[in-house]
Amino acid sequence: MTTIASAQPLGRQTLDIGLVFKRGWRLFVKDIGPLIIGALIVAVLSLVTLGILAGPLTAGLYGMVVKRVRDGQQAEVGDVFGQMSRFWSFFAAALVLGLLIGLASLTIIGGILLATIWLYVFPLMVDRGLGLGEAMRTSYEMVTQAGFWEHLALVIVFVVIASLANGALAILATPFLVAAIAAGYYVAAGKGDELERAAA
């Protein structure tokens, strides 16, 4: 049964960018308090630990959204620490993705392309418990099967939002972008119904 389920093709539903933002916004609003406080915790502790906790705590933010969509439960501030049991996995994910995308960003286009194909690495690791390598491969498959160009446009919009958000706005932009990426993940995975119920 597990083998059959894992063999099913991913991302049968073409990505609808408008739907991603609409559902992402609703998910953000649903748990706006815990997500904003969680984003503050991520920012402060990542700074204090020189980025060491950035990966695991960012995974915790994704865990908040996954908890809402997959489990139908309201997020809590403490959930930001919910992925610490897999500290080394998420530390490695942040380090590897940061280095590869950062180096590719020297060409600008290369960085955006890598950010696009690996957009769902963190949601996959949180939601399905995948390892880094498997999550990178699965993210690539999901993005290409659900519409590479749509995902590329989505990432460009994300980059613009992140670049324009300074100071206090960054604290709002970060959890919103996490919610929007998670929404994109569920749409690309063909789980739009689950997403709609959670964001209703």
C-alpha positions in Angstrom: 0.0 0.0 0.0 2.8 2.4 0.9 4.7 1.4 -2.3 1.6 2.2 -4.4 1.0 5.5 -2.8 4.6 6.6 -3.2 4.6 5.6 -6.8 1.8 8.0 -7.7 2.8 10.9 -9.8 3.1 14.2 -8.0 1.7 17.6 -8.8 -1.1 16.8 -11.2 -2.6 20.2 -10.6 -1.0 23.1 -12.5 0.0 25.8 -10.2 -2.4 28.8 -10.0 -0.3 31.7 -8.7 -3.4 33.7 -7.7 -4.7 30.7 -5.7 -1.4 30.3 -3.9 -1.4 33.9 -2.7 -5.1 33.8 -1.8 -4.7 30.6 0.2 -1.4 31.6 1.6 -2.9 34.9 2.9 -5.8 33.0 4.5 -3.4 30.6 6.2 -1.3 33.5 7.5 -4.4 35.3 8.9 -5.7 32.1 10.5 -2.6 31.8 12.8 -1.3 35.4 12.5 -0.4 35.8 16.1 1.7 32.6 16.6 3.3 33.0 13.1 4.4 36.6 13.7 5.7 35.8 17.2 7.3 32.7 15.8 9.0 34.8 13.0 10.3 37.1 15.7 11.8 34.2 17.6 13.4 32.8 14.4 14.9 36.2 13.6 16.3 36.9 17.1 17.6 33.4 17.8 19.1 33.0 14.3 21.0 36.3 14.9 22.1 35.4 18.4 23.4 31.9 17.3 25.0 33.3 14.1 22.5 31.4 11.9 23.0 28.0 13.6 19.3 27.8 14.6 18.0 29.4 11.4 17.2 26.1 9.6 15.5 24.2 12.5 13.5 27.2 13.5 12.4 28.0 10.0 11.3 24.4 9.7 9.2 25.1 12.9 7.4 28.0 11.0 6.6 25.6 8.2 5.5 23.1 10.9 2.9 25.6 12.1 1.3 25.8 8.6 1.5 22.1 8.1 -0.2 21.6 11.4 -3.1 23.7 10.3 -3.5 22.1 6.8 -2.6 18.5 7.4 -3.8 18.1 11.0 -6.5 20.7 11.1 -5.1 22.2 14.3 -4.4 25.7 15.3 -0.7 26.7 15.5 0.9 27.6 18.8 4.0 29.7 19.4 5.8 26.7 20.9 5.5 25.0 17.5 8.4 27.0 16.2 10.6 24.7 18.2 8.7 21.6 17.0 11.4 20.5 14.5 14.3 20.6 16.9 14.4 16.8 17.1 15.7 16.9 13.5 18.1 19.7 14.2 21.0 18.3 12.1 18.8 17.6 9.1 17.4 21.2 9.0 20.8 22.7 9.9 22.3 20.8 6.9 19.3 21.8 4.7 19.8 25.5 5.5 23.5 25.3 5.0 23.5 23.4 1.7 20.7 25.3 0.1 22.1 28.6 1.4 25.5 27.9 -0.1 24.3 26.5 -3.4 21.7 29.1 -4.0 23.9 31.9 -2.7 26.8 30.9 -5.0 24.4 30.5 -8.0 23.0 34.0 -7.2 26.3 35.5 -8.3 24.8 35.0 -11.8 21.4 36.2 -10.5 19.5 34.0 -12.8 21.2 30.8 -11.5 20.1 31.6 -7.9 16.5 32.2 -8.9 16.5 28.9 -10.9 17.8 26.9 -8.0 15.5 28.7 -5.5 12.6 27.7 -7.9 13.4 24.0 -8.2 14.1 23.6 -4.5 11.2 25.7 -3.3 9.5 22.9 -1.5 12.5 21.3 0.2 11.5 22.5 3.7 7.8 21.7 3.4 8.6 18.2 2.1 11.0 17.6 5.0 8.5 18.8 7.5 5.3 17.3 6.1 6.7 14.0 4.8 9.8 13.6 7.0 12.1 13.3 3.9 15.8 13.6 4.1 17.5 16.5 2.4 18.6 14.7 -0.8 15.2 13.1 -1.3 13.4 16.4 -0.6 15.6 18.2 -3.2 14.7 15.6 -5.8 11.0 15.5 -5.0 10.8 19.3 -5.0 12.3 19.4 -8.5 9.8 16.8 -9.7 6.9 18.7 -8.1 7.9 22.1 -9.6 8.5 20.7 -13.1 5.3 18.7 -13.1 3.1 21.4 -11.8 4.5 24.1 -14.1 8.1 25.3 -13.9 7.4 28.7 -15.4 4.5 29.4 -13.0 6.8 28.5 -10.1 9.6 30.7 -11.5 7.1 33.6 -11.7 6.0 32.8 -8.1 9.6 32.9 -6.8 10.3 36.2 -8.6 7.3 37.7 -6.8 8.6 36.2 -3.5 12.0 37.8 -4.1 10.4 41.2 -4.8 8.3 41.0 -1.6 11.3 40.0 0.5 13.5 42.7 -1.0 10.9 45.4 -0.3 10.1 44.3 3.3 12.4 46.1 5.7 12.3 46.4 9.5 8.8 45.7 10.9 7.5 44.7 7.5 10.0 41.8 7.4 8.4 40.3 10.5 5.1 40.3 8.6 6.6 39.2 5.2 8.5 36.2 6.6 5.5 34.3 8.0 3.4 35.3 5.1 5.9 33.9 2.6 6.2 30.7 4.6 2.4 30.3 4.4 2.4 31.1 0.7 5.2 28.6 0.0 3.3 26.0 2.0 0.1 26.8 0.0 2.1 26.4 -3.2 3.4 23.0 -1.9 -0.1 21.7 -1.3 -1.4 22.9 -4.6 1.5 21.4 -6.5 1.1 18.2 -4.6 -2.5 18.0 -5.8 -3.9 18.6 -2.3 -5.9 21.7 -3.0 -8.9 20.3 -1.2 -7.0 20.0 2.1 -5.7 23.4 1.6 -9.1 24.9 0.9 -10.6 23.3 4.0 -7.8 24.6 6.2 -7.9 28.2 4.7 -11.7 28.4 4.7 
